[in-house]
Amino acid sequence: MSLSKEEFMAKLATIPEEEPDEIDLALMQASDERESSGKDQRWGSLEEYQQEKEESGKLLLRIPKSLHSRLKSEAKQEGISLNQYILYRLSSK
């Protein structure tokens, strides 16, 4: 189902805005530094991107604070780190 521009803008308006946290600020600063260095960060193809950016095993994922809090609490109940708990949950599905 394709949304019209008006429908998209209406849905977008329902998403609550939050002030950037320290991670967001660091990412914005890094982006600004790349832009000011004059380096073109775009790749011509997926293959070029994949060659440039190998899988590191790291994933930066922004999730709602309520979900983060719930996962953290569940990890604490299990007596393991949040990272271990999320890996467990992802691999068991």
VOKEKE-293844 format. One line per 2 residues: number of its first residue (from 1); for each residue x, y, z of N, C-alpha, C, O, CB. Coordinates in Angstrom, 1 decimal. Glycine has a CB too. Layout:
N
NUM	X:Y:Z:X:Y:Z:X:Y:Z:X:Y:Z:X:Y:Z | ...
END
This chain:
93
1	0.8:-1.2:0.0:0.0:0.0:0.0:0.9:1.2:0.0:1.7:1.4:0.9:-1.0:0.0:1.2 | 0.7:2.1:-1.0:1.5:3.3:-1.1:0.7:4.5:-0.5:-0.5:4.6:-0.7:1.8:3.6:-2.6
3	1.4:5.3:0.3:0.8:6.4:0.9:1.0:7.7:0.1:2.1:7.8:-0.6:1.4:6.6:2.4 | 0.1:8.5:0.1:0.2:9.8:-0.5:1.2:10.7:0.3:1.4:10.3:1.5:-1.1:10.5:-0.7
5	1.7:11.7:-0.2:2.6:12.6:0.5:1.9:13.1:1.8:2.5:13.2:2.9:3.0:13.8:-0.3 | 0.6:13.5:1.7:-0.2:14.0:2.8:-0.3:12.9:3.9:-0.2:13.2:5.1:-1.5:14.5:2.4
7	-0.6:11.7:3.5:-0.8:10.6:4.4:0.5:10.3:5.1:0.6:10.1:6.4:-1.3:9.4:3.8 | 1.6:10.3:4.3:3.0:10.1:4.9:3.3:11.2:5.9:3.8:10.9:7.0:4.0:10.1:3.8
9	3.1:12.4:5.6:3.4:13.6:6.5:2.5:13.5:7.8:3.0:13.8:8.9:3.1:14.9:5.8 | 1.2:13.0:7.6:0.4:12.9:8.8:0.9:11.8:9.7:0.9:11.9:10.9:-1.1:12.5:8.4
11	1.4:10.6:9.1:1.9:9.5:10.0:3.2:10.0:10.6:3.5:9.7:11.8:2.2:8.3:9.1 | 4.0:10.7:9.9:5.3:11.2:10.4:5.1:12.2:11.6:5.8:12.2:12.5:6.1:12.0:9.3
13	4.0:12.9:11.5:3.7:13.9:12.6:3.3:13.2:13.9:3.4:13.8:15.0:2.6:14.8:12.2 | 2.9:11.9:13.8:2.5:11.2:15.0:3.7:10.6:15.8:3.5:10.1:16.9:1.5:10.1:14.7
15	4.9:10.6:15.2:6.1:10.1:15.8:6.6:11.1:16.8:6.9:12.2:16.4:7.1:9.7:14.8 | 6.7:10.8:18.1:7.2:11.8:19.1:8.7:12.1:18.8:9.5:11.2:18.6:7.0:11.2:20.5
17	9.0:13.3:19.0:10.4:13.8:18.8:11.0:13.8:20.2:10.4:14.1:21.2:10.5:15.2:18.2 | 12.3:13.4:20.2:13.1:13.4:21.4:14.4:14.2:21.1:14.8:14.2:20.0:13.4:11.9:21.9
19	14.9:14.8:22.2:16.1:15.5:22.1:17.2:14.5:21.8:17.2:13.3:22.3:16.5:16.3:23.4 | 18.2:14.8:21.0:19.3:13.9:20.7:20.1:13.6:22.0:20.4:14.4:22.8:20.3:14.4:19.6
21	20.4:12.3:22.1:21.3:11.9:23.3:22.7:11.9:22.9:23.1:12.4:21.8:20.8:10.5:23.8 | 23.6:11.4:23.7:25.0:11.5:23.4:25.5:10.7:22.2:26.4:11.2:21.5:25.8:11.1:24.6
23	24.8:9.6:22.0:25.1:8.8:20.8:24.7:9.6:19.5:25.5:9.7:18.6:24.4:7.4:20.8 | 23.5:10.1:19.5:23.0:10.9:18.4:23.9:12.1:18.1:24.3:12.3:17.0:21.6:11.4:18.6
25	24.3:12.8:19.2:25.2:13.9:19.0:26.6:13.5:18.4:27.1:14.2:17.6:25.4:14.6:20.3 | 27.1:12.4:18.9:28.4:11.9:18.4:28.3:11.5:16.9:29.2:11.8:16.1:28.9:10.7:19.2
27	27.2:10.9:16.5:27.0:10.5:15.1:26.8:11.7:14.2:27.3:11.8:13.1:25.7:9.6:15.0 | 26.1:12.7:14.7:25.9:14.0:14.0:27.2:14.7:13.8:27.5:15.2:12.7:24.9:14.9:14.6
29	28.1:14.7:14.8:29.4:15.3:14.8:30.2:14.6:13.8:30.9:15.3:13.0:30.0:15.4:16.2 | 30.2:13.3:13.8:31.1:12.5:12.9:30.6:12.8:11.4:31.4:12.9:10.5:31.0:11.0:13.2
31	29.3:12.9:11.2:28.8:13.1:9.9:29.2:14.5:9.4:29.6:14.7:8.3:27.3:13.0:9.9 | 29.1:15.5:10.3:29.6:16.9:10.0:31.1:16.9:9.6:31.5:17.6:8.7:29.3:17.8:11.1
33	31.9:16.1:10.4:33.3:16.1:10.1:33.6:15.5:8.8:34.5:16.0:8.0:34.0:15.3:11.2 | 32.9:14.4:8.4:33.1:13.8:7.1:32.7:14.8:6.0:33.4:14.9:5.0:32.2:12.5:7.0
35	31.6:15.5:6.2:31.2:16.4:5.1:32.2:17.6:5.0:32.5:18.0:3.9:29.8:17.0:5.5 | 32.7:18.1:6.1:33.6:19.2:6.1:35.0:18.8:5.5:35.8:19.6:5.1:33.8:19.8:7.4
37	35.3:17.5:5.6:36.6:17.0:5.1:36.6:16.9:3.5:37.6:16.8:2.9:36.9:15.6:5.6 | 35.4:17.1:2.9:35.3:17.0:1.5:35.3:15.6:0.9:35.2:15.5:-0.3:36.4:17.8:0.9
39	35.2:14.6:1.8:35.2:13.2:1.3:33.8:12.9:0.9:32.8:13.1:1.7:35.8:12.3:2.3 | 33.6:12.3:-0.3:32.3:11.8:-0.7:32.1:10.4:-0.1:32.8:9.5:-0.4:32.2:11.7:-2.3
41	31.1:10.3:0.8:30.8:9.1:1.5:29.9:8.2:0.8:29.5:7.1:1.3:30.3:9.4:2.9 | 29.5:8.5:-0.4:28.6:7.6:-1.2:29.3:6.6:-2.0:30.5:6.9:-2.4:27.6:8.5:-2.1
43	28.7:5.5:-2.2:29.3:4.4:-3.0:28.5:4.3:-4.3:27.3:4.5:-4.3:29.4:3.1:-2.2 | 29.2:3.8:-5.3:28.5:3.7:-6.6:27.6:2.4:-6.7:26.7:2.4:-7.5:29.5:3.7:-7.7
45	28.0:1.4:-5.9:27.2:0.2:-6.0:27.2:-0.5:-4.6:28.0:-0.2:-3.8:27.8:-0.7:-7.1 | 26.4:-1.5:-4.5:26.3:-2.3:-3.3:27.6:-3.0:-3.1:28.1:-3.1:-2.0:25.1:-3.3:-3.3
47	28.2:-3.5:-4.2:29.5:-4.3:-4.1:30.6:-3.4:-3.5:31.4:-3.8:-2.7:29.9:-4.8:-5.4 | 30.6:-2.1:-4.0:31.6:-1.2:-3.5:31.4:-0.9:-2.0:32.4:-0.8:-1.3:31.6:0.1:-4.3
49	30.2:-0.7:-1.6:29.9:-0.5:-0.2:30.3:-1.7:0.6:31.0:-1.5:1.6:28.4:-0.2:0.0 | 30.0:-2.9:0.2:30.3:-4.1:0.9:31.9:-4.3:1.0:32.4:-4.7:2.1:29.7:-5.3:0.3
51	32.6:-3.9:0.0:34.0:-4.0:0.1:34.6:-3.0:1.0:35.6:-3.3:1.8:34.6:-3.8:-1.3 | 34.0:-1.8:1.1:34.5:-0.8:2.0:34.1:-1.0:3.4:34.9:-0.7:4.3:33.9:0.6:1.5
53	33.0:-1.6:3.7:32.5:-1.8:5.0:32.2:-3.3:5.3:31.2:-3.8:5.0:31.1:-1.0:5.2 | 33.2:-3.9:5.9:33.1:-5.3:6.3:32.2:-5.4:7.5:32.1:-4.5:8.3:34.5:-6.0:6.5
55	31.6:-6.6:7.6:30.8:-6.8:8.8:31.7:-6.9:10.1:32.6:-7.7:10.1:30.0:-8.2:8.7 | 31.3:-6.0:11.0:32.2:-5.9:12.2:31.6:-6.7:13.4:32.3:-6.9:14.4:32.3:-4.5:12.6
57	30.4:-7.1:13.3:29.7:-7.8:14.4:29.1:-6.8:15.4:28.5:-7.1:16.4:30.7:-8.6:15.2 | 29.2:-5.5:15.0:28.5:-4.4:15.8:27.3:-3.9:15.0:27.3:-3.9:13.8:29.5:-3.3:16.1
59	26.3:-3.6:15.8:25.1:-3.1:15.3:24.6:-1.9:16.1:24.4:-2.1:17.3:24.0:-4.2:15.1 | 24.4:-0.8:15.6:23.8:0.3:16.3:22.4:0.4:16.0:22.0:0.6:14.8:24.6:1.7:15.9
61	21.6:0.2:17.0:20.1:0.1:16.8:19.4:1.0:17.7:19.6:0.9:19.0:19.6:-1.4:17.0 | 18.6:1.9:17.2:17.9:2.8:18.1:16.5:2.2:18.4:15.8:1.8:17.4:17.7:4.2:17.4
63	16.2:2.0:19.6:14.9:1.4:20.0:14.2:2.4:21.0:14.9:3.2:21.7:15.1:0.0:20.6 | 12.9:2.2:21.2:12.2:3.1:22.2:12.8:2.8:23.6:13.2:1.7:23.9:10.7:2.8:22.2
65	12.8:3.9:24.4:13.3:3.8:25.8:12.5:2.7:26.6:13.1:2.0:27.4:13.2:5.1:26.5 | 11.2:2.6:26.3:10.4:1.6:27.1:10.9:0.2:26.8:11.0:-0.7:27.6:8.9:1.7:26.8
67	11.2:-0.1:25.5:11.7:-1.4:25.1:13.1:-1.7:25.7:13.3:-2.8:26.2:11.7:-1.6:23.6 | 13.9:-0.7:25.6:15.3:-0.8:26.2:15.2:-1.1:27.7:15.9:-2.0:28.2:16.1:0.5:26.0
69	14.3:-0.4:28.4:14.1:-0.6:29.8:13.6:-2.1:30.1:14.1:-2.7:31.0:13.1:0.4:30.4 | 12.6:-2.5:29.3:12.1:-3.9:29.5:13.2:-4.9:29.3:13.3:-5.9:30.1:10.9:-4.1:28.6
71	13.9:-4.8:28.2:15.0:-5.8:27.9:16.0:-5.8:29.0:16.5:-6.8:29.3:15.6:-5.5:26.5 | 16.4:-4.6:29.5:17.4:-4.5:30.5:16.9:-5.2:31.8:17.7:-5.9:32.4:17.7:-3.0:30.8
73	15.7:-5.0:32.1:15.1:-5.6:33.3:15.1:-7.2:33.1:15.4:-7.9:34.1:13.7:-5.1:33.6 | 14.7:-7.6:32.0:14.6:-9.1:31.7:16.0:-9.7:31.8:16.2:-10.8:32.3:14.0:-9.4:30.4
75	17.0:-9.0:31.2:18.4:-9.5:31.3:18.9:-9.5:32.7:19.6:-10.5:33.1:19.3:-8.5:30.5 | 18.5:-8.5:33.5:19.0:-8.5:34.9:18.3:-9.7:35.7:19.0:-10.4:36.5:18.5:-7.2:35.6
77	17.1:-10.0:35.4:16.4:-11.2:36.0:17.1:-12.5:35.6:17.1:-13.4:36.4:14.9:-11.2:35.6 | 17.6:-12.6:34.4:18.3:-13.8:34.0:19.7:-13.8:34.5:20.4:-14.8:34.4:18.3:-13.8:32.4
79	20.2:-12.7:35.0:21.6:-12.6:35.5:22.7:-12.5:34.4:23.8:-13.0:34.6:21.8:-13.8:36.4 | 22.3:-12.0:33.3:23.2:-11.8:32.2:23.2:-10.4:31.6:22.3:-9.6:32.0:22.9:-12.8:31.0
81	24.2:-10.1:30.8:24.3:-8.8:30.3:23.2:-8.5:29.3:22.6:-9.5:28.7:25.7:-8.5:29.6 | 22.9:-7.3:29.0:21.9:-6.9:28.0:22.2:-7.4:26.7:21.4:-8.0:26.0:21.7:-5.4:28.0
83	23.5:-7.3:26.3:24.0:-7.8:25.0:23.7:-9.3:24.9:23.2:-9.8:23.9:25.5:-7.5:24.9 | 24.1:-10.1:25.9:23.9:-11.5:25.9:22.4:-11.9:25.8:22.0:-12.8:25.1:24.5:-12.2:27.2
85	21.6:-11.1:26.5:20.2:-11.4:26.5:19.6:-11.1:25.2:18.8:-11.9:24.7:19.5:-10.5:27.6 | 19.9:-10.0:24.5:19.4:-9.7:23.2:19.9:-10.8:22.2:19.1:-11.2:21.3:19.9:-8.3:22.8
87	21.2:-11.2:22.3:21.6:-12.2:21.4:20.8:-13.5:21.6:20.4:-14.2:20.6:23.1:-12.5:21.6 | 20.5:-13.9:22.8:19.7:-15.0:23.2:18.3:-14.9:22.5:17.8:-15.8:21.9:19.6:-15.2:24.7
89	17.7:-13.7:22.7:16.4:-13.5:22.2:16.3:-13.6:20.7:15.4:-14.1:20.1:15.8:-12.2:22.7 | 17.3:-13.0:20.0:17.4:-13.0:18.6:17.6:-14.4:18.0:17.0:-14.7:17.0:18.5:-12.0:18.1
91	18.5:-15.2:18.7:18.8:-16.5:18.1:17.7:-17.5:18.4:17.7:-18.6:17.8:20.1:-16.9:18.7 | 16.8:-17.3:19.4:15.8:-18.3:19.8:14.5:-18.1:19.0:13.6:-18.9:19.2:15.6:-18.2:21.2
93	14.5:-17.1:18.1:13.2:-16.9:17.3:13.3:-17.6:16.0:12.3:-17.5:15.2:13.0:-15.4:17.1
END
